[in-house]
Amino acid sequence: NGHRKSLLLSNITLLFGSILWANTYGTGKLSTLYCAQFLMGCGSGSLGVTRSYIVEQVLPKERTNILAIMTTLQYAGFTISPIIGAYL
């Protein structure tokens, strides 16, 4: 239950920061961008919680495989996101 609260709080923070970031152009203030980036950074800090949740939920013989898949998807996102952003 503690994992759920932590993940929910971090996702709400990330969502609020993303909405603020999307509206930065309308405000025209650099401080709004800094605030949005700060909130998005704080909301993105859920990786440790996610991994500990997976470790608790998955059988010991499957943990290495599941964590490897999760790490692969994470780095694929790091690689693909800038490419998608460049086209938008």
HUDACOR-V710318 format. One record per backbone hydrogen bond with DSSP energy under -0.5 kcal/mol. CO is the residue of the C=O (numbers start at 1). NH is the residue of the N-H. Records with the same first field share a line. If there is no record, write none. Layout:
CO = NH / NH
This chain:
1 = 5
2 = 6
3 = 7
4 = 8
5 = 9
6 = 10
7 = 11
8 = 12
9 = 13
10 = 14
11 = 15
12 = 16
13 = 17
14 = 18
15 = 19
16 = 20
17 = 21
18 = 22
19 = 23
21 = 24
23 = 27
24 = 28 / 29
29 = 33
30 = 34
31 = 35
32 = 36
33 = 37
34 = 38
35 = 39
36 = 40
37 = 41
38 = 42
39 = 43
40 = 44
42 = 45
44 = 47
46 = 50
47 = 51
48 = 52
49 = 53
50 = 54
51 = 55
52 = 56
53 = 57
54 = 58
59 = 62 / 63
60 = 63
62 = 66
63 = 67
64 = 68
65 = 69
66 = 70
67 = 71
68 = 72
69 = 73
70 = 74
71 = 75
72 = 76
73 = 77
74 = 78
75 = 79
76 = 80
77 = 81
78 = 82
79 = 83
80 = 84
81 = 85
82 = 86
83 = 87
84 = 88
